[in-house]
Amino acid sequence: MNSVENEFETLDDAECMALMGSMPVGRIVFTEHALPAVRLVNFVLHQDSVVIRTAPGSKFDAALRGAVVAFETDDYDAETGAGWSVSAVGEAQAVHDPAEVARLAALPLCPWVPGRHEQFIRIPCERISGRRIGSRTAARRRAGHHHRSRPPQRAAGHT
């Protein structure tokens, strides 16, 4: 773990995988009609891969094409200002082998949306990176020194 002024910490691969695996939901980023698309999905980590249970549709179509996709999870504590974000990139794979489908169906992965979700997408975490915003920023927020990412808005008619 590398630290930049104790503000942002770059996370190593093992910590990225542990943090990602601690969350029940994440975002899959793929291409739909030549444009970026992001979907919130529930998932599990299995053998260093993100596994999503889904119905046929745009996410599954991306997997059928073997598209390179991104997957992101994060957590943020509004009171302390601390948080982290982990992103993984890999080639989406539709799982067709009946024995592998049966193994994945036994994982603790229940779809949110009613209906038949018998398709599985596997995304091997070929590249993974993450960072955490840490204690110095949280301490400043507690002290009332809030960081602004953009200038304050002015009222209409004022310059």
C-alpha positions as CSV (number, residue, x, y, z in Angstrom):
1,M,0.0,0.0,0.0
2,N,1.5,3.3,-1.1
3,S,0.5,6.6,0.5
4,V,0.4,10.1,-1.0
5,E,0.5,12.5,1.9
6,N,-1.8,10.1,3.8
7,E,-4.6,11.4,1.6
8,F,-5.0,8.7,-1.1
9,E,-3.6,5.3,-0.6
10,T,-3.0,3.1,-3.6
11,L,-4.2,-0.4,-2.7
12,D,-2.4,-3.6,-3.6
13,D,-4.2,-6.4,-5.5
14,A,-4.9,-8.5,-2.4
15,E,-6.6,-5.6,-0.6
16,C,-8.5,-4.7,-3.7
17,M,-9.9,-8.2,-4.0
18,A,-10.8,-8.3,-0.3
19,L,-12.6,-5.0,-0.4
20,M,-14.4,-5.9,-3.6
21,G,-15.5,-9.2,-2.2
22,S,-16.9,-7.4,0.9
23,M,-19.6,-5.6,-1.0
24,P,-22.9,-7.1,-2.3
25,V,-23.3,-4.7,-5.3
26,G,-21.1,-3.2,-7.9
27,R,-21.3,-1.5,-11.3
28,I,-20.6,-3.2,-14.6
29,V,-19.4,-0.8,-17.4
30,F,-19.8,-2.1,-20.9
31,T,-20.6,-0.8,-24.4
32,E,-24.2,-0.7,-25.6
33,H,-25.0,0.6,-29.1
34,A,-21.4,2.0,-29.3
35,L,-21.9,4.1,-26.1
36,P,-20.8,3.5,-22.5
37,A,-23.4,1.9,-20.3
38,V,-23.3,1.3,-16.5
39,R,-25.5,-1.0,-14.6
40,L,-25.8,-1.6,-10.8
41,V,-25.7,-5.4,-10.2
42,N,-25.3,-7.8,-7.3
43,F,-22.4,-10.2,-7.7
44,V,-20.0,-12.5,-5.9
45,L,-16.3,-13.0,-6.3
46,H,-15.4,-16.6,-7.2
47,Q,-11.8,-17.7,-8.0
48,D,-10.6,-14.1,-8.7
49,S,-13.5,-13.4,-11.0
50,V,-16.7,-11.3,-10.7
51,V,-19.7,-13.5,-11.2
52,I,-23.1,-12.0,-12.2
53,R,-26.3,-14.0,-12.5
54,T,-28.5,-12.4,-15.2
55,A,-31.2,-12.8,-17.8
56,P,-30.5,-12.4,-21.5
57,G,-30.0,-8.7,-22.5
58,S,-27.3,-6.1,-23.0
59,K,-25.0,-7.3,-20.2
60,F,-25.2,-10.8,-21.4
61,D,-24.8,-9.8,-25.0
62,A,-21.6,-8.1,-24.1
63,A,-20.4,-11.3,-22.5
64,L,-21.4,-13.3,-25.6
65,R,-19.1,-10.9,-27.7
66,G,-16.3,-11.4,-25.2
67,A,-16.2,-7.6,-24.7
68,V,-13.7,-6.1,-22.4
69,V,-15.7,-4.6,-19.5
70,A,-14.9,-2.8,-16.2
71,F,-16.4,-3.6,-12.8
72,E,-16.3,-1.1,-9.9
73,T,-17.2,-1.3,-6.2
74,D,-16.9,1.4,-3.5
75,D,-17.8,2.4,-0.1
76,Y,-18.0,5.9,1.5
77,D,-18.6,7.1,5.1
78,A,-20.3,10.5,4.9
79,E,-19.6,11.3,8.5
80,T,-15.8,10.7,8.3
81,G,-15.3,11.4,4.6
82,A,-13.3,8.2,4.3
83,G,-13.9,5.8,1.5
84,W,-12.5,3.5,-1.1
85,S,-13.0,2.5,-4.7
86,V,-11.8,-0.6,-6.6
87,S,-12.0,-1.2,-10.3
88,A,-11.3,-4.4,-12.3
89,V,-11.1,-4.8,-16.0
90,G,-11.5,-8.1,-17.8
91,E,-13.0,-9.9,-20.8
92,A,-16.7,-10.7,-20.0
93,Q,-17.4,-14.4,-20.5
94,A,-20.8,-16.0,-20.9
95,V,-20.7,-19.4,-19.0
96,H,-22.1,-22.2,-21.1
97,D,-20.7,-25.4,-19.6
98,P,-23.5,-27.2,-17.7
99,A,-21.2,-28.3,-14.9
100,E,-19.8,-24.8,-14.4
101,V,-23.3,-23.3,-14.6
102,A,-24.4,-25.8,-11.8
103,R,-21.4,-24.8,-9.7
104,L,-22.1,-21.1,-10.1
105,A,-25.8,-21.6,-9.4
106,A,-24.8,-22.9,-6.0
107,L,-23.1,-19.6,-5.1
108,P,-24.9,-17.2,-2.7
109,L,-26.1,-15.0,-5.6
110,C,-29.8,-14.2,-5.8
111,P,-31.0,-11.8,-8.5
112,W,-32.9,-8.7,-7.3
113,V,-35.4,-8.6,-10.2
114,P,-38.1,-11.3,-10.4
115,G,-38.0,-13.7,-13.2
116,R,-35.7,-16.3,-14.7
117,H,-32.0,-15.5,-14.3
118,E,-30.3,-18.6,-15.5
119,Q,-27.4,-17.0,-17.4
120,F,-24.0,-16.3,-15.7
121,I,-21.3,-13.8,-16.7
122,R,-17.8,-14.3,-15.4
123,I,-15.3,-11.4,-15.5
124,P,-11.8,-12.4,-14.7
125,C,-10.1,-9.6,-12.8
126,E,-7.2,-9.3,-15.3
127,R,-6.3,-5.8,-14.1
128,I,-7.4,-4.5,-10.7
129,S,-6.7,-1.2,-9.0
130,G,-8.0,0.7,-6.0
131,R,-7.5,3.6,-3.7
132,R,-8.7,4.7,-0.4
133,I,-9.1,8.3,0.9
134,G,-7.9,8.3,4.4
135,S,-7.6,9.8,7.7
136,R,-6.2,13.3,7.0
137,T,-9.1,14.2,4.8
138,A,-11.6,12.8,7.3
139,A,-9.9,14.7,10.2
140,R,-10.2,18.0,8.2
141,R,-13.8,17.4,7.5
142,R,-14.5,16.7,11.2
143,A,-12.7,20.1,11.9
144,G,-15.0,21.9,9.5
145,H,-12.4,22.4,6.7
146,H,-14.5,21.0,3.8
147,H,-12.8,20.5,0.4
148,R,-14.7,21.8,-2.5
149,S,-14.3,20.1,-5.8
150,R,-15.8,23.0,-7.7
151,P,-16.3,26.7,-6.9
152,P,-19.5,27.7,-5.1
153,Q,-22.4,28.7,-7.3
154,R,-23.3,32.4,-7.5
155,A,-26.8,33.7,-7.2
156,A,-28.4,34.8,-10.5
157,G,-27.5,38.4,-11.4
158,H,-24.3,38.5,-9.4
159,T,-20.9,38.5,-10.9
